[in-house]
Amino acid sequence: MSRDFASTKSNTRTSLPSTTESNVLGRGLRVRGRLSGGSDLRIEGEIEGDVNVGGALELASTASVTGNVIAKSVDIGGALTGDVQSDGAVVIRTGARVTGDMNGAEVALEEGAVFTGRIEADFELPDGLGGESAVGGRGKRAGASRGR
Amino acid sequence: MATVIGQDITIEGEITSDEAVVVAGTVRGKLNVDGPVTIEAGGVVEADVGASTLSVGGTVTGNVVASERVDLLAGGRLVGDVKAARLTIADGAVFKGNVDMDV
């Protein structure tokens, strides 16, 4: 029985890479301009300009982005100067250097990340929880730590 | 990992790279690569292109300079001037422009 469970688990793991062809902007790449797309994108190089993708955006540790970012979810391991707008999770990893306002359904800041800016997470409070702040079913939390 | 600009990705602006670049999406502006560039079928490049080798299976509108070679594949479309020491144009490819083989 536990064997069955293990095999299902490994199956989900192998099927994780989603699209037919993954979009990668490699380490040696430099873009000065606008970038948009509908699917997932991994950036390892340097971007000067806005990035707008419909899928998950991953900034590798070698990545450097100067511009505003819109994506379904954002995973930051490198350098980002600009605001982030996301419907889903925003994760700022250990070693990341981020300056800007983070706006997502959930924002995670790992230990060892350097962050300057504002974190704003929109979330729905569950029924019967949160009392007054649940008026309209929507809560808003802003933790400002702007260092400039 | 080298760069893959996938089908639904659009980049408008200047791109430079010192690694291989594969374009299956859309690029407008400039594309300067110190390495091979592959434009796959369905890929659209409206830009001047500089590369070591350029392989065109998609559409390129713009001038091309390649330090080694340019291969225009069947189904590929290139409108623009080509400067390269070696050039092949496959049967079924579309080409309009001048060729300079630097002799």
gemmi code that builds the backbone of each chain (N, CA, C; Angstrom):
import gemmi

chains = {
    "A": [
        ("MET", (0.829, -1.196, 0.000), (0.000, 0.000, 0.000), (0.866, 1.250, 0.000)),
        ("SER", (1.877, 1.204, 0.828), (2.766, 2.363, 0.860), (3.580, 2.444, -0.438)),
        ("ARG", (3.748, 1.284, -1.068), (4.470, 1.239, -2.333), (3.671, 1.981, -3.417)),
        ("ASP", (2.339, 1.722, -3.401), (1.454, 2.418, -4.334), (1.574, 3.926, -4.160)),
        ("PHE", (1.589, 4.327, -2.940), (1.641, 5.756, -2.649), (2.936, 6.369, -3.186)),
        ("ALA", (4.022, 5.608, -2.995), (5.314, 6.123, -3.456), (5.351, 6.280, -4.967)),
        ("SER", (4.744, 5.301, -5.662), (4.789, 5.379, -7.121), (3.932, 6.526, -7.649)),
        ("THR", (2.799, 6.786, -6.980), (1.975, 7.927, -7.410), (2.749, 9.221, -7.215)),
        ("LYS", (3.465, 9.254, -6.122), (4.187, 10.469, -5.796), (5.268, 10.766, -6.845)),
        ("SER", (5.992, 9.703, -7.227), (7.050, 9.925, -8.208), (6.455, 10.273, -9.570)),
        ("ASN", (5.239, 9.756, -9.833), (4.593, 10.096, -11.092), (4.270, 11.580, -11.174)),
        ("THR", (3.760, 12.107, -10.084), (3.426, 13.543, -10.091), (4.696, 14.366, -10.272)),
        ("ARG", (5.763, 13.858, -9.733), (7.005, 14.621, -9.825), (7.543, 14.674, -11.258)),
        ("THR", (7.480, 13.520, -11.950), (8.018, 13.497, -13.314), (7.141, 14.300, -14.273)),
        ("SER", (5.859, 14.418, -13.962), (4.981, 15.136, -14.877), (4.979, 16.643, -14.584)),
        ("LEU", (5.815, 17.073, -13.695), (5.826, 18.486, -13.299), (6.190, 19.456, -14.432)),
        ("PRO", (7.276, 19.204, -15.196), (7.572, 20.165, -16.273), (6.382, 20.253, -17.221)),
        ("SER", (5.759, 21.409, -17.252), (4.412, 21.515, -17.799), (4.354, 21.616, -19.321)),
        ("THR", (4.861, 22.706, -19.873), (4.629, 22.968, -21.286), (5.510, 22.097, -22.173)),
        ("THR", (5.203, 22.066, -23.438), (5.928, 21.230, -24.391), (7.400, 21.655, -24.459)),
        ("GLU", (7.595, 22.948, -24.438), (8.957, 23.450, -24.527), (9.104, 24.566, -23.497)),
        ("SER", (10.123, 24.445, -22.658), (10.217, 25.443, -21.595), (10.978, 26.670, -22.095)),
        ("ASN", (10.507, 27.811, -21.690), (11.114, 29.069, -22.086), (12.238, 29.429, -21.135)),
        ("VAL", (13.416, 29.574, -21.687), (14.554, 29.939, -20.863), (15.283, 31.107, -21.511)),
        ("LEU", (15.565, 32.119, -20.731), (16.455, 33.173, -21.185), (17.770, 32.962, -20.456)),
        ("GLY", (18.742, 32.459, -21.176), (19.970, 31.944, -20.573), (20.851, 32.992, -19.928)),
        ("ARG", (21.866, 32.484, -19.276), (22.781, 33.285, -18.486), (23.508, 34.357, -19.311)),
        ("GLY", (23.823, 34.016, -20.567), (24.571, 34.951, -21.404), (23.696, 35.967, -22.103)),
        ("LEU", (22.413, 35.945, -21.810), (21.479, 36.795, -22.558), (21.229, 38.132, -21.863)),
        ("ARG", (21.140, 39.165, -22.687), (20.804, 40.509, -22.201), (19.667, 41.042, -23.040)),
        ("VAL", (18.627, 41.493, -22.407), (17.505, 42.077, -23.137), (17.295, 43.497, -22.657)),
        ("ARG", (17.227, 44.412, -23.608), (16.834, 45.770, -23.260), (15.518, 46.030, -23.973)),
        ("GLY", (14.429, 45.897, -23.268), (13.126, 46.069, -23.904), (12.040, 45.325, -23.159)),
        ("ARG", (10.923, 45.169, -23.832), (9.763, 44.585, -23.198), (9.655, 43.101, -23.517)),
        ("LEU", (9.167, 42.353, -22.559), (9.093, 40.907, -22.717), (7.712, 40.435, -22.279)),
        ("SER", (7.019, 39.709, -23.136), (5.711, 39.220, -22.726), (5.483, 37.812, -23.239)),
        ("GLY", (4.581, 37.105, -22.582), (4.310, 35.736, -22.982), (3.170, 35.144, -22.178)),
        ("GLY", (2.707, 33.981, -22.627), (1.553, 33.380, -21.989), (1.882, 32.248, -21.036)),
        ("SER", (3.101, 31.727, -21.120), (3.395, 30.532, -20.323), (4.505, 30.803, -19.306)),
        ("ASP", (5.068, 29.721, -18.811), (6.115, 29.837, -17.798), (7.401, 30.359, -18.426)),
        ("LEU", (8.206, 31.000, -17.616), (9.458, 31.555, -18.121), (10.520, 31.509, -17.031)),
        ("ARG", (11.714, 31.079, -17.432), (12.838, 31.094, -16.506), (13.874, 32.075, -17.035)),
        ("ILE", (14.294, 32.995, -16.203), (15.276, 33.998, -16.605), (16.572, 33.752, -15.842)),
        ("GLU", (17.669, 33.589, -16.611), (18.989, 33.424, -15.984), (19.888, 34.598, -16.322)),
        ("GLY", (19.476, 35.398, -17.279), (20.302, 36.518, -17.747), (19.839, 37.857, -17.216)),
        ("GLU", (20.099, 38.873, -18.040), (19.888, 40.245, -17.592), (18.782, 40.907, -18.418)),
        ("ILE", (17.791, 41.448, -17.750), (16.678, 42.089, -18.450), (16.558, 43.531, -17.958)),
        ("GLU", (16.547, 44.449, -18.901), (16.215, 45.831, -18.559), (14.905, 46.146, -19.231)),
        ("GLY", (13.818, 46.064, -18.502), (12.503, 46.309, -19.089), (11.450, 45.495, -18.365)),
        ("ASP", (10.209, 45.733, -18.736), (9.110, 45.073, -18.056), (8.930, 43.637, -18.541)),
        ("VAL", (8.525, 42.781, -17.626), (8.290, 41.369, -17.935), (6.845, 41.048, -17.591)),
        ("ASN", (6.131, 40.486, -18.556), (4.725, 40.183, -18.349), (4.427, 38.781, -18.878)),
        ("VAL", (4.261, 37.811, -17.987), (3.968, 36.447, -18.434), (2.713, 35.912, -17.748)),
        ("GLY", (2.013, 35.042, -18.475), (0.778, 34.474, -17.953), (1.012, 33.310, -17.008)),
        ("GLY", (2.208, 32.742, -17.048), (2.513, 31.585, -16.215), (3.448, 31.939, -15.073)),
        ("ALA", (4.157, 30.938, -14.619), (5.087, 31.114, -13.507), (6.384, 31.740, -14.019)),
        ("LEU", (6.873, 32.689, -13.282), (8.136, 33.335, -13.629), (9.183, 32.959, -12.592)),
        ("GLU", (10.345, 32.518, -13.093), (11.416, 32.147, -12.181), (12.647, 32.980, -12.513)),
        ("LEU", (13.152, 33.694, -11.537), (14.397, 34.424, -11.718), (15.487, 33.628, -11.020)),
        ("ALA", (16.386, 33.050, -11.804), (17.460, 32.232, -11.247), (18.440, 33.119, -10.485)),
        ("SER", (19.352, 32.481, -9.760), (20.284, 33.255, -8.934), (21.186, 34.144, -9.774)),
        ("THR", (21.378, 33.782, -11.052), (22.222, 34.593, -11.930), (21.432, 35.714, -12.606)),
        ("ALA", (20.127, 35.717, -12.430), (19.278, 36.673, -13.145), (19.379, 38.070, -12.538)),
        ("SER", (19.199, 39.057, -13.411), (19.138, 40.441, -12.959), (18.060, 41.139, -13.769)),
        ("VAL", (17.018, 41.573, -13.105), (15.900, 42.207, -13.806), (15.683, 43.607, -13.256)),
        ("THR", (15.660, 44.580, -14.164), (15.326, 45.944, -13.784), (14.061, 46.311, -14.531)),
        ("GLY", (12.946, 46.318, -13.842), (11.666, 46.590, -14.497), (10.546, 45.974, -13.698)),
        ("ASN", (9.337, 46.339, -14.058), (8.191, 45.801, -13.340), (7.823, 44.425, -13.876)),
        ("VAL", (7.332, 43.599, -12.971), (7.076, 42.202, -13.308), (5.614, 41.860, -13.035)),
        ("ILE", (4.969, 41.263, -14.016), (3.621, 40.736, -13.818), (3.651, 39.268, -14.219)),
        ("ALA", (3.190, 38.385, -13.319), (3.169, 36.953, -13.630), (2.173, 36.260, -12.718)),
        ("LYS", (1.819, 35.038, -13.076), (0.894, 34.260, -12.256), (1.518, 33.953, -10.904)),
        ("SER", (2.785, 33.566, -10.951), (3.524, 33.411, -9.700), (4.978, 33.787, -9.981)),
        ("VAL", (5.670, 34.226, -8.943), (7.029, 34.711, -9.147), (7.953, 34.089, -8.109)),
        ("ASP", (9.049, 33.526, -8.580), (10.050, 32.916, -7.721), (11.367, 33.647, -7.971)),
        ("ILE", (11.845, 34.373, -6.971), (13.005, 35.232, -7.184), (14.222, 34.684, -6.442)),
        ("GLY", (15.262, 34.341, -7.202), (16.508, 33.896, -6.592), (17.638, 34.864, -6.877)),
        ("GLY", (17.437, 35.776, -7.808), (18.486, 36.709, -8.218), (18.163, 38.129, -7.830)),
        ("ALA", (18.568, 39.058, -8.689), (18.381, 40.471, -8.392), (17.176, 41.016, -9.149)),
        ("LEU", (16.368, 41.779, -8.457), (15.210, 42.417, -9.093), (15.052, 43.831, -8.555)),
        ("THR", (14.995, 44.796, -9.457), (14.658, 46.160, -9.077), (13.393, 46.517, -9.821)),
        ("GLY", (12.282, 46.555, -9.122), (11.006, 46.832, -9.772), (9.866, 46.222, -8.974)),
        ("ASP", (8.668, 46.581, -9.338), (7.495, 46.095, -8.626), (7.029, 44.759, -9.194)),
        ("VAL", (6.430, 43.965, -8.324), (5.922, 42.655, -8.735), (4.416, 42.608, -8.509)),
        ("GLN", (3.713, 42.158, -9.526), (2.265, 41.979, -9.423), (1.956, 40.538, -9.767)),
        ("SER", (1.323, 39.824, -8.850), (1.090, 38.406, -9.083), (-0.258, 37.975, -8.517)),
        ("ASP", (-0.931, 37.039, -9.220), (-2.189, 36.477, -8.713), (-1.919, 35.420, -7.658)),
        ("GLY", (-0.734, 34.865, -7.710), (-0.420, 33.745, -6.836), (0.699, 34.079, -5.868)),
        ("ALA", (1.598, 33.139, -5.724), (2.645, 33.260, -4.720), (3.837, 34.059, -5.252)),
        ("VAL", (4.404, 34.857, -4.382), (5.674, 35.516, -4.661), (6.668, 35.002, -3.635)),
        ("VAL", (7.741, 34.378, -4.092), (8.738, 33.839, -3.173), (10.066, 34.541, -3.413)),
        ("ILE", (10.622, 35.109, -2.363), (11.935, 35.747, -2.459), (12.919, 34.843, -1.723)),
        ("ARG", (13.786, 34.221, -2.503), (14.648, 33.158, -1.979), (15.892, 33.704, -1.275)),
        ("THR", (16.523, 32.806, -0.547), (17.803, 33.113, 0.084), (18.800, 33.560, -0.978)),
        ("GLY", (19.455, 34.686, -0.742), (20.448, 35.162, -1.706), (19.884, 36.147, -2.712)),
        ("ALA", (18.566, 36.277, -2.737), (17.957, 37.223, -3.676), (18.154, 38.657, -3.182)),
        ("ARG", (18.240, 39.570, -4.144), (18.353, 40.989, -3.804), (17.224, 41.727, -4.518)),
        ("VAL", (16.264, 42.182, -3.750), (15.048, 42.720, -4.351), (14.769, 44.125, -3.820)),
        ("THR", (14.489, 45.047, -4.735), (14.044, 46.381, -4.361), (12.753, 46.661, -5.112)),
        ("GLY", (11.662, 46.846, -4.384), (10.390, 47.125, -5.051), (9.218, 46.674, -4.210)),
        ("ASP", (8.033, 46.907, -4.703), (6.820, 46.530, -3.994), (6.323, 45.178, -4.480)),
        ("MET", (6.029, 44.296, -3.531), (5.556, 42.953, -3.869), (4.057, 42.914, -3.653)),
        ("ASN", (3.333, 42.482, -4.666), (1.892, 42.407, -4.577), (1.440, 41.037, -5.049)),
        ("GLY", (0.987, 40.206, -4.127), (0.577, 38.861, -4.518), (-0.420, 38.293, -3.541)),
        ("ALA", (-0.980, 37.132, -3.888), (-1.913, 36.481, -2.984), (-1.180, 36.030, -1.723)),
        ("GLU", (0.067, 35.616, -1.918), (0.898, 35.307, -0.757), (2.335, 35.690, -1.095)),
        ("VAL", (3.011, 36.226, -0.110), (4.386, 36.637, -0.337), (5.252, 35.976, 0.714)),
        ("ALA", (6.285, 35.283, 0.262), (7.192, 34.614, 1.194), (8.589, 35.217, 1.058)),
        ("LEU", (9.178, 35.500, 2.191), (10.515, 36.079, 2.208), (11.406, 35.125, 2.997)),
        ("GLU", (12.355, 34.525, 2.325), (13.216, 33.553, 3.004), (14.342, 34.253, 3.745)),
        ("GLU", (14.873, 33.540, 4.714), (15.987, 34.077, 5.475), (17.204, 34.229, 4.563)),
        ("GLY", (17.879, 35.341, 4.676), (19.063, 35.554, 3.853), (18.792, 36.342, 2.592)),
        ("ALA", (17.524, 36.666, 2.369), (17.194, 37.504, 1.207), (17.344, 38.965, 1.594)),
        ("VAL", (17.776, 39.767, 0.639), (17.887, 41.207, 0.877), (16.709, 41.876, 0.195)),
        ("PHE", (15.893, 42.564, 0.979), (14.662, 43.112, 0.413), (14.429, 44.540, 0.887)),
        ("THR", (14.164, 45.405, -0.046), (13.801, 46.773, 0.269), (12.507, 47.092, -0.458)),
        ("GLY", (11.473, 47.437, 0.281), (10.220, 47.761, -0.396), (9.028, 47.400, 0.459)),
        ("ARG", (7.924, 47.223, -0.200), (6.666, 47.007, 0.481), (6.122, 45.627, 0.107)),
        ("ILE", (5.528, 44.972, 1.092), (4.870, 43.692, 0.794), (3.376, 43.877, 0.995)),
        ("GLU", (2.622, 43.559, -0.040), (1.178, 43.658, 0.069), (0.586, 42.337, -0.349)),
        ("ALA", (-0.200, 41.739, 0.554), (-0.824, 40.462, 0.221), (-2.330, 40.600, 0.371)),
        ("ASP", (-3.035, 40.411, -0.717), (-4.495, 40.406, -0.673), (-4.948, 39.000, -0.364)),
        ("PHE", (-5.842, 38.862, 0.580), (-6.333, 37.511, 0.855), (-7.754, 37.574, 1.371)),
        ("GLU", (-8.460, 36.469, 1.166), (-9.816, 36.333, 1.670), (-9.733, 35.662, 3.037)),
        ("LEU", (-10.381, 36.274, 4.018), (-10.408, 35.637, 5.325), (-11.515, 34.593, 5.329)),
        ("PRO", (-11.253, 33.448, 5.963), (-12.295, 32.428, 6.028), (-13.489, 32.943, 6.827)),
        ("ASP", (-14.669, 32.417, 6.533), (-15.883, 32.824, 7.239), (-15.728, 32.595, 8.741)),
        ("GLY", (-16.256, 33.527, 9.513), (-16.214, 33.386, 10.964), (-14.869, 33.692, 11.557)),
        ("LEU", (-13.932, 34.104, 10.741), (-12.613, 34.463, 11.244), (-12.309, 35.927, 10.970)),
        ("GLY", (-11.555, 36.516, 11.801), (-11.046, 37.861, 11.515), (-11.961, 38.978, 11.962)),
        ("GLY", (-13.222, 38.667, 12.336), (-14.139, 39.686, 12.871), (-14.250, 40.891, 11.977)),
        ("GLU", (-13.867, 42.029, 12.510), (-14.092, 43.301, 11.824), (-13.358, 43.375, 10.492)),
        ("SER", (-12.169, 42.841, 10.471), (-11.388, 42.959, 9.246), (-11.956, 42.113, 8.121)),
        ("ALA", (-12.911, 41.205, 8.473), (-13.496, 40.367, 7.438), (-14.670, 41.048, 6.741)),
        ("VAL", (-14.945, 42.312, 7.104), (-16.030, 43.041, 6.447), (-15.756, 43.110, 4.947)),
        ("GLY", (-16.715, 42.665, 4.193), (-16.523, 42.637, 2.737), (-15.717, 41.411, 2.322)),
        ("GLY", (-15.346, 40.590, 3.276), (-14.675, 39.333, 2.975), (-13.252, 39.519, 2.495)),
        ("ARG", (-12.693, 40.667, 2.673), (-11.382, 40.890, 2.098), (-10.499, 41.608, 3.122)),
        ("GLY", (-9.337, 41.087, 3.299), (-8.398, 41.736, 4.208), (-7.192, 42.228, 3.443)),
        ("LYS", (-6.529, 43.163, 4.007), (-5.350, 43.671, 3.318), (-4.265, 43.923, 4.359)),
        ("ARG", (-3.115, 43.468, 4.047), (-2.032, 43.677, 5.005), (-0.848, 44.268, 4.277)),
        ("ALA", (-0.322, 45.303, 4.841), (0.842, 45.933, 4.241), (1.955, 46.055, 5.269)),
        ("GLY", (3.046, 45.457, 5.000), (4.191, 45.572, 5.893), (5.264, 46.403, 5.216)),
        ("ALA", (5.384, 47.613, 5.610), (6.317, 48.510, 4.922), (7.666, 48.525, 5.611)),
        ("SER", (8.693, 48.343, 4.842), (10.041, 48.439, 5.409), (10.937, 49.138, 4.391)),
        ("ARG", (10.451, 50.211, 3.901), (11.172, 50.911, 2.848), (12.444, 51.547, 3.409)),
        ("GLY", (13.548, 51.209, 2.803), (14.821, 51.635, 3.363), (15.460, 52.813, 2.647)),
        ("ARG", (14.637, 53.553, 1.944), (15.239, 54.681, 1.225), (14.733, 56.005, 1.754)),
    ],
    "B": [
        ("MET", (22.295, 27.035, -19.178), (21.325, 26.624, -20.193), (21.201, 27.726, -21.238)),
        ("ALA", (21.196, 27.329, -22.453), (21.077, 28.318, -23.523), (19.648, 28.869, -23.575)),
        ("THR", (19.489, 29.843, -24.417), (18.214, 30.552, -24.419), (17.225, 29.946, -25.401)),
        ("VAL", (16.006, 29.739, -24.923), (14.904, 29.320, -25.776), (13.781, 30.333, -25.623)),
        ("ILE", (13.500, 31.054, -26.690), (12.386, 31.992, -26.672), (11.204, 31.257, -27.289)),
        ("GLY", (10.335, 30.769, -26.434), (9.289, 29.836, -26.846), (8.170, 30.478, -27.640)),
        ("GLN", (7.295, 29.594, -28.112), (6.228, 29.965, -29.038), (5.417, 31.185, -28.638)),
        ("ASP", (5.049, 31.289, -27.388), (4.150, 32.378, -27.025), (4.879, 33.533, -26.335)),
        ("ILE", (6.179, 33.586, -26.524), (6.950, 34.667, -25.913), (7.241, 35.742, -26.957)),
        ("THR", (7.062, 36.987, -26.563), (7.377, 38.111, -27.433), (8.382, 39.018, -26.733)),
        ("ILE", (9.459, 39.340, -27.430), (10.423, 40.283, -26.873), (10.543, 41.453, -27.831)),
        ("GLU", (10.330, 42.640, -27.305), (10.490, 43.840, -28.111), (11.636, 44.640, -27.534)),
        ("GLY", (12.683, 44.790, -28.306), (13.825, 45.537, -27.805), (15.115, 44.949, -28.321)),
        ("GLU", (16.164, 45.194, -27.571), (17.478, 44.770, -28.013), (17.915, 43.541, -27.228)),
        ("ILE", (18.292, 42.506, -27.947), (18.733, 41.279, -27.285), (20.191, 41.034, -27.647)),
        ("THR", (21.003, 40.830, -26.657), (22.372, 40.402, -26.923), (22.630, 39.139, -26.111)),
        ("SER", (23.473, 38.269, -26.652), (23.767, 37.035, -25.951), (25.126, 36.514, -26.378)),
        ("ASP", (25.814, 35.845, -25.489), (27.042, 35.169, -25.896), (26.868, 33.656, -25.855)),
        ("GLU", (25.607, 33.238, -25.873), (25.291, 31.811, -25.945), (24.296, 31.588, -27.079)),
        ("ALA", (24.065, 30.327, -27.380), (23.117, 29.979, -28.440), (21.715, 30.474, -28.103)),
        ("VAL", (21.002, 30.896, -29.137), (19.627, 31.354, -28.954), (18.722, 30.627, -29.943)),
        ("VAL", (17.618, 30.103, -29.424), (16.600, 29.479, -30.263), (15.341, 30.330, -30.174)),
        ("VAL", (14.824, 30.732, -31.329), (13.614, 31.554, -31.336), (12.473, 30.758, -31.941)),
        ("ALA", (11.460, 30.467, -31.127), (10.229, 29.863, -31.638), (9.089, 30.861, -31.498)),
        ("GLY", (9.361, 31.954, -30.813), (8.354, 32.995, -30.593), (8.598, 34.206, -31.478)),
        ("THR", (8.414, 35.387, -30.917), (8.513, 36.614, -31.694), (9.565, 37.538, -31.095)),
        ("VAL", (10.409, 38.074, -31.961), (11.430, 39.030, -31.523), (11.362, 40.254, -32.432)),
        ("ARG", (11.230, 41.422, -31.838), (11.255, 42.661, -32.611), (12.331, 43.562, -32.047)),
        ("GLY", (13.126, 44.144, -32.932), (14.161, 45.060, -32.459), (15.501, 44.688, -33.025)),
        ("LYS", (16.365, 44.198, -32.145), (17.698, 43.787, -32.567), (18.066, 42.487, -31.895)),
        ("LEU", (18.772, 41.647, -32.624), (19.201, 40.376, -32.047), (20.674, 40.181, -32.371)),
        ("ASN", (21.502, 40.276, -31.363), (22.938, 40.161, -31.557), (23.484, 39.041, -30.705)),
        ("VAL", (23.923, 37.989, -31.347), (24.346, 36.809, -30.603), (25.756, 36.422, -31.016)),
        ("ASP", (26.591, 36.216, -30.031), (27.943, 35.714, -30.270), (27.880, 34.191, -30.192)),
        ("GLY", (27.202, 33.608, -31.166), (26.969, 32.168, -31.154), (25.883, 31.850, -32.156)),
        ("PRO", (25.466, 30.582, -32.218), (24.465, 30.189, -33.206), (23.048, 30.655, -32.856)),
        ("VAL", (22.317, 31.043, -33.894), (20.912, 31.415, -33.727), (20.069, 30.487, -34.580)),
        ("THR", (19.053, 29.910, -33.988), (18.121, 29.049, -34.709), (16.733, 29.658, -34.635)),
        ("ILE", (16.142, 29.903, -35.802), (14.769, 30.392, -35.821), (13.898, 29.258, -36.317)),
        ("GLU", (13.119, 28.719, -35.419), (12.324, 27.538, -35.731), (11.096, 27.913, -36.541)),
        ("ALA", (10.507, 26.904, -37.189), (9.253, 27.118, -37.913), (8.241, 27.728, -36.945)),
        ("GLY", (7.607, 28.795, -37.358), (6.672, 29.486, -36.465), (7.305, 30.668, -35.766)),
        ("GLY", (8.624, 30.674, -35.707), (9.331, 31.800, -35.098), (9.312, 33.015, -36.020)),
        ("VAL", (9.153, 34.189, -35.432), (9.097, 35.422, -36.207), (10.129, 36.402, -35.662)),
        ("VAL", (11.023, 36.831, -36.530), (12.031, 37.801, -36.113), (11.931, 39.021, -37.023)),
        ("GLU", (11.541, 40.130, -36.454), (11.519, 41.389, -37.186), (12.629, 42.232, -36.608)),
        ("ALA", (13.843, 41.907, -37.029), (14.993, 42.539, -36.407), (16.228, 42.311, -37.266)),
        ("ASP", (17.187, 43.182, -37.119), (18.497, 42.911, -37.690), (19.159, 41.853, -36.827)),
        ("VAL", (19.774, 40.885, -37.475), (20.324, 39.753, -36.739), (21.827, 39.657, -36.968)),
        ("GLY", (22.565, 39.517, -35.913), (23.981, 39.212, -35.974), (24.214, 37.907, -35.238)),
        ("ALA", (24.965, 36.995, -35.866), (25.171, 35.690, -35.239), (26.416, 35.048, -35.826)),
        ("SER", (26.887, 33.968, -35.216), (27.957, 33.203, -35.843), (27.365, 32.354, -36.967)),
        ("THR", (26.339, 31.579, -36.637), (25.597, 30.860, -37.671), (24.118, 31.142, -37.461)),
        ("LEU", (23.403, 31.233, -38.564), (21.964, 31.485, -38.484), (21.234, 30.429, -39.289)),
        ("SER", (20.265, 29.804, -38.663), (19.449, 28.799, -39.320), (18.003, 29.285, -39.283)),
        ("VAL", (17.405, 29.445, -40.455), (16.070, 30.042, -40.520), (15.045, 29.025, -41.003)),
        ("GLY", (14.193, 28.585, -40.115), (13.060, 27.744, -40.484), (11.766, 28.523, -40.380)),
        ("GLY", (11.858, 29.683, -39.748), (10.682, 30.544, -39.580), (10.771, 31.758, -40.484)),
        ("THR", (10.418, 32.908, -39.955), (10.366, 34.130, -40.738), (11.324, 35.170, -40.180)),
        ("VAL", (12.147, 35.727, -41.052), (13.036, 36.816, -40.642), (12.818, 38.005, -41.567)),
        ("THR", (12.576, 39.155, -40.984), (12.515, 40.396, -41.738), (13.565, 41.314, -41.146)),
        ("GLY", (14.620, 41.537, -41.901), (15.710, 42.350, -41.373), (17.021, 41.912, -41.990)),
        ("ASN", (18.017, 42.710, -41.792), (19.322, 42.389, -42.359), (20.077, 41.414, -41.464)),
        ("VAL", (20.831, 40.541, -42.113), (21.505, 39.471, -41.387), (23.010, 39.543, -41.623)),
        ("VAL", (23.769, 39.496, -40.579), (25.223, 39.377, -40.685), (25.642, 38.157, -39.883)),
        ("ALA", (26.279, 37.203, -40.561), (26.735, 36.005, -39.858), (28.228, 35.828, -40.100)),
        ("SER", (28.978, 35.573, -39.043), (30.420, 35.424, -39.192), (30.778, 34.103, -39.869)),
        ("GLU", (29.904, 33.103, -39.763), (30.190, 31.817, -40.394), (29.242, 31.493, -41.540)),
        ("ARG", (27.982, 31.228, -41.211), (27.088, 30.785, -42.274), (25.626, 31.094, -41.993)),
        ("VAL", (24.852, 31.118, -43.075), (23.401, 31.270, -42.984), (22.759, 30.120, -43.743)),
        ("ASP", (21.845, 29.439, -43.112), (21.096, 28.367, -43.763), (19.617, 28.718, -43.750)),
        ("LEU", (19.072, 28.888, -44.947), (17.649, 29.153, -45.078), (16.974, 27.825, -45.415)),
        ("LEU", (16.209, 27.320, -44.460), (15.642, 25.979, -44.590), (14.325, 26.008, -45.356)),
        ("ALA", (13.915, 24.827, -45.826), (12.623, 24.713, -46.511), (11.523, 25.211, -45.577)),
        ("GLY", (10.662, 26.063, -46.111), (9.606, 26.633, -45.270), (10.038, 27.922, -44.605)),
        ("GLY", (11.341, 28.186, -44.626), (11.859, 29.423, -44.037), (11.632, 30.606, -44.959)),
        ("ARG", (11.650, 31.791, -44.390), (11.361, 33.002, -45.147), (12.303, 34.092, -44.655)),
        ("LEU", (13.057, 34.670, -45.589), (14.005, 35.714, -45.200), (13.876, 36.892, -46.156)),
        ("VAL", (13.517, 38.030, -45.604), (13.444, 39.263, -46.385), (14.448, 40.231, -45.787)),
        ("GLY", (15.515, 40.481, -46.533), (16.561, 41.346, -46.016), (17.890, 40.983, -46.635)),
        ("ASP", (18.867, 41.792, -46.411), (20.186, 41.549, -46.975), (20.983, 40.599, -46.091)),
        ("VAL", (21.760, 39.755, -46.744), (22.546, 38.765, -46.009), (24.025, 39.012, -46.252)),
        ("LYS", (24.759, 39.079, -45.197), (26.199, 39.144, -45.303), (26.782, 37.952, -44.556)),
        ("ALA", (27.328, 37.008, -45.318), (27.885, 35.801, -44.722), (28.799, 35.130, -45.736)),
        ("ALA", (29.817, 34.441, -45.249), (30.746, 33.765, -46.142), (30.086, 32.567, -46.820)),
        ("ARG", (29.173, 31.935, -46.116), (28.486, 30.771, -46.679), (26.987, 30.967, -46.530)),
        ("LEU", (26.280, 30.604, -47.580), (24.823, 30.723, -47.548), (24.212, 29.550, -48.298)),
        ("THR", (23.235, 28.905, -47.679), (22.453, 27.904, -48.408), (20.996, 28.318, -48.369)),
        ("ILE", (20.319, 28.105, -49.492), (18.877, 28.345, -49.561), (18.237, 27.053, -50.024)),
        ("ALA", (17.451, 26.466, -49.176), (16.841, 25.172, -49.493), (15.680, 25.345, -50.453)),
        ("ASP", (15.394, 24.269, -51.170), (14.209, 24.228, -52.021), (12.982, 24.416, -51.130)),
        ("GLY", (12.128, 25.372, -51.511), (10.944, 25.621, -50.697), (11.100, 26.793, -49.751)),
        ("ALA", (12.282, 27.364, -49.737), (12.484, 28.551, -48.902), (12.158, 29.800, -49.715)),
        ("VAL", (11.868, 30.891, -49.009), (11.557, 32.154, -49.665), (12.615, 33.171, -49.270)),
        ("PHE", (13.180, 33.856, -50.291), (14.230, 34.825, -49.981), (14.107, 36.054, -50.872)),
        ("LYS", (14.220, 37.205, -50.276), (14.279, 38.438, -51.040), (15.316, 39.345, -50.394)),
        ("GLY", (16.308, 39.718, -51.173), (17.338, 40.588, -50.618), (18.650, 40.399, -51.338)),
        ("ASN", (19.637, 41.114, -50.895), (20.965, 41.020, -51.492), (21.843, 40.090, -50.670)),
        ("VAL", (22.800, 39.491, -51.369), (23.760, 38.620, -50.688), (25.157, 39.185, -50.869)),
        ("ASP", (25.865, 39.263, -49.786), (27.258, 39.698, -49.821), (28.098, 38.601, -49.185)),
        ("MET", (28.891, 37.906, -50.008), (29.709, 36.813, -49.470), (31.107, 37.271, -49.131)),
        ("ASP", (31.304, 38.556, -49.193), (32.540, 39.149, -48.701), (33.774, 38.617, -49.427)),
        ("VAL", (33.736, 38.614, -50.794), (34.881, 38.105, -51.548), (35.829, 39.242, -51.932)),
    ],
}
model = gemmi.Model(1)
for chain_id, residues in chains.items():
    chain = gemmi.Chain(chain_id)
    for i, (resn, *xyz) in enumerate(residues, 1):
        res = gemmi.Residue()
        res.name, res.seqid = resn, gemmi.SeqId(i, " ")
        for name, pos in zip(("N", "CA", "C"), xyz):
            atom = gemmi.Atom()
            atom.name, atom.element = name, gemmi.Element(name[0])
            atom.pos, atom.b_iso = gemmi.Position(*pos), 0.0
            res.add_atom(atom)
        chain.add_residue(res)
    model.add_chain(chain)
structure = gemmi.Structure()
structure.add_model(model)
structure.setup_entities()
